[in-house]
Each structure stands twice: as structure tokens, then as C-alpha cells.
Amino acid sequence: MHKYLFAALILVLFSTAANAQNSKLGTWGIVTLVLPGDSTHKWGGYTEFQGRSNGAFSQFQYYEAKIGVSYDIDKNFIALLGTGTYHTYDYTDLSKGPITNETRFWEQMVINQYLSRLKFEHRYRAEQRWVNGDYRNRFRYRLNMFIPFNHNKIVAKTYFLSVFDEIFLNNKTPNFERNRVSAALGYQFDKAWIVQAGWVNQYNYTTAQTNDKNNILLMLMYRFHHKNASPREHLPTTTD
């Protein structure tokens, strides 16, 4: 039954994309490679590439590339140091090059809760950002919930639901900067490959104006494993 729900979601997304106005619906594509830690191997890491378009599968305007090193204090507490590069374009004229360039460093702590079928991820992040040469701080909190459908754990051959909300704050007025909310259906093929497809809305706030936009979300994850790694459930979280 769940595989039909997943297929239906894909069809709805593509149908919506075909009929939506470019200004109303964008696209986020995410590819993540991750090496998670475990009880034997504490150190891990990841790299992630993301592209966004102003329209549904059209009008490219943004890309980012990130890398990070993680340390598993235990399965419920994971620390990470990361850095990334972020570039925004005018989708009407890509030849002009990026109009916004950003370099970012961050420190974060992830706290996981496994409550039978219901799993929660609490992510706390502090960012140091250089946006077109100007320095900024930002603080983020994300609550992510996962519900597997056909297994108690998210393991091989598992369909699952992922829902999250994230707030973005800074240390300058106005302190509230952004809210991001998402819902997606996912499938874990085996211990390595995971896909998700769904919706993400991003609401931005400034003193001059506010705006928000709905986007199609497509994510592909490949999970490496340490040699002789201890078996453990890992949440299929989007790293961004």
C-alpha cells in the first residue's frame, strides 16, 4: 500500500509542476553522501550538493556545496563541524554570474529520540557567515519527525514519512529571519540508498518585506559504512 502512496506523491508533484506558475513553485534538488558514526567508530562526515530553481524544474538560480566532520558522543548525541559555499544567480541572466556569494562555517549538536515507531531529531546550529564580504551570525533550531510505515525501524526496504520545521534567528534586529517547513515521503532501499520526495516552504522576513515560496523537494542520499560497523538505526535526515 505504501509504495502506491509514494508513487502517487511523485505523480502529484510532477503534475503540479507542469501546471504551476514559475513564480509560485520552485524546485530543490539535494544529493548527500554521508559516513555516519557508530558505537565502534565515533568519527564520521558528509558532503552535500544542492541546486534550486525559481520555477518547477526550470530557471536555475542557486547552488551550494558543503562538507562536515561529525563525532558520535553516543547514538543520541552527535556533534558536527561544517563549512560550505553558497551562490545565488539572477535566473533571467545567468551570464552575469552570482549576485550573492556566501562562505559559511557552523557548529551543531543533534539530539535524537527513538520512541518506538516515532523518531525525533532536534538540531541546534550556530553559523558564522560571510555574505558578499559582510560578516553575520545566525542560529537555527530544527525539529524533524520520522514515522516508518512497514517496519518499526527505518532500515532496508522501509517506507517512511519525514516532517520538519526549522526557525532561523540572528543577533541583529529583527532577530527572526526565516522559517522552513517540509513534509516528504521516503524509501530506504538498502543500508546505503535512500530517496525522499515532497514539499518545502520557506518564509523569509526582513524589515522591508516578507515573502514565502513553495518548492518541490527531491533528495537522494548514499550512506557509506565503516568496515565492521556495528548495526544501528540511522535517521535519514536532510543535512541542510
N, C-alpha and C positions, 0 to 999 in steps of 0.2 A: 504493500500500500504506500509506504513512504517514498519508494522510488518514483511512483506516479506523481506524488505531490512535488517532488524535486523537479521532475520533467515539466510539470505544469507551471512552476515558477519560472523556469527558463523561457518557456513559450510566452508567458505574460510579459517578461522583461523585454524580449525581442519585439513583441507586438507593440508594447508601449513605445519602445524606441523608434519604431517605424512611423508612429503617428504623432510623436511629440514635437513641440517646437524646440529649436536648439536652445533658446533662452530659458526653457523650463526644465530641461532634463540633461544632465551631463553623464559622463562615464568615468569610473575609477577602475583601473586595472592594477593588480598587485601581484608580484611574484616574490616569494620569500624562500630562502634557503636557511635552515636552522639546524644547529647541532645542540640539542638540549643536554643539560647535565643530568646526573642520576646519583644514586646513593654511593656509587663507587667512584664515579668521575664527576667532580664538583664543577669543573670549568666547562663552559660551552660558548656558543656565539651564534651570530646570524648575519646575513646580509639581505637587503631587500631593495627591490626596484619598483617604482610606481610611476604610472603615467595617467594623466587626466585630460579629458577633452571637454570643451564647452557644450558640445552637442552630444546626442546619442550616437556613439561610435564615429564621431566626426569633430572637426575643429580642435585639433590638438592644441593644448595651451600650457602644459605643466609636466615636469618630471622631477623625481627625487631619487637619490641613491644613498643608502645608509649601511652602516656596519656597526657591530657592537660585540662586546665580550661580557659574558654572564657568569655568575657564580651561584650555585645552588647551596644555600645555607642548609636547607632541607627541602622536601618536596613542596612545602607550603610557603617558603620564603626564598625568593630569587632576586638577587641584586644584579644590575646591569649598568655598564658604561657604554655610551654610544656616540656616534658622530655621523653627520650627513650633509649632503649638498642639495639645494632646492632651487629650482629655476622656473619662473613664470614668464610666458610669452603673450604677445598680442596675437590671438588666433587669426585675426584678419590679415596679418602680415608677419609671418614667421621670419622673413628675411632680415627684419630689424634686430633679431637676436633677443635675448631675455630682457624684460623690463624690470624684473626683480631677481636678484641673486642673494641667496642666503647660505651661510655656513652655521651649523648648529652642533653643540655638544650637550649631552644630558646625562643625568644620574637618575636611576629609578629603582624602586622596590616594588615587586609583585608579591601579593599575598593571595594564595589560593585556598579555597574552601571546597571540600568534596562532601556533599550532603546526599549520599546515595545517588540517585539519578540527576539531582540538581547540583550543578557545579558553578562556583562564582570565582571570578578573578577581580581583585582590587589592585589597580595600578596607580602608583604615585610617582610623578616625574617632575624634576626641576630642570629647566632648559636655559642655556646661555646661547644667545642668538646674535649674529651679525647680519643685518638686513640692509643691503646696499651700503655697507660700511658703518651703519649705525648699530650700536650695541643695545640689546634688550634682554630682559629676563622674562621667563614665563613659567607658570606652574600648572600642572594638569592632573586631574583625577578621573579615572575611568572605572566604571563598574560594568563588567561583562558577565553575562549569564549563559550557560550552555545546558541544553537538555538533549541527551541522546534518546532516540526513539526505539531502536530494536535491540539495544544492549544496555546494561546498567552502566558500563563504562564506554568512553569514546576510544575504541580500538578498531582493528581492521574490520571492514565491511559494516561500518556504523553510519547511519543517517542521524543528523543532529540539527538542532536549532541554536543559533547564536544571536543574542540581543545585547546591545551595549548602549550606554550613554556616557559621554565624556564632557567635562567642563574645562575651559581654558581661562586662567587668570594671570594677571601681571601685577607688578608692584607700582604701576602708574595709573592715574585716573583716566578713563574709567577702568576699574580693576577687572570687571568681567569683559572678556574678549570674544569668546566663541563657545558654542555648544554643538556637539556632534552626536547624532543618534543613528543607530543602524539595526537592521534585522535581516538575517540571512539564513538560508538552508545550506547545509554542508554534507559532504560524504567523505569518509576516510576509507580509501581503497585497501590499503595495507599499512604496515608500520611506517611507510615513507611518504606516500602521496595523499594529499588532501585538497579538495576543492570546495569553494563556497560561492554562492550567487545570491544576491539580494539587493537591498536598498540602503542608501545612506543619505542623511540630510545634514547639511552644515549651515548653521546660523551664525553670522558674523555681526558684531556690534562695535560701532565707533561713535564718537560724539557727533559726527556729521550725519551718519546714516546707519541703517541696519539692512541686512539682506540675508536671504537664505536660498538654498538650492537643493533640489533632489537629484540624486545620482544613482545610476546602475552600478552595483558593486560586483566585481568578478575577482576572485582570488585563487591563486594556485600556490600550494606550499609543498616543498620537498624537505623531509626531515632526515638528516643523517643520524647515525648512531655510533657511539663509541664501541670499539671492539670489546666483546664480553660485557656489554652494558646490562645492568640489572633491569628486568622488565618493570615498567611503570607507566601509568596513565599520564599522558601529556595533553593539556588543553590546546586545541587548535586555534589559538588566538591570533588575530591580526596584530602585527608588531607596531604599526604606525599609530 
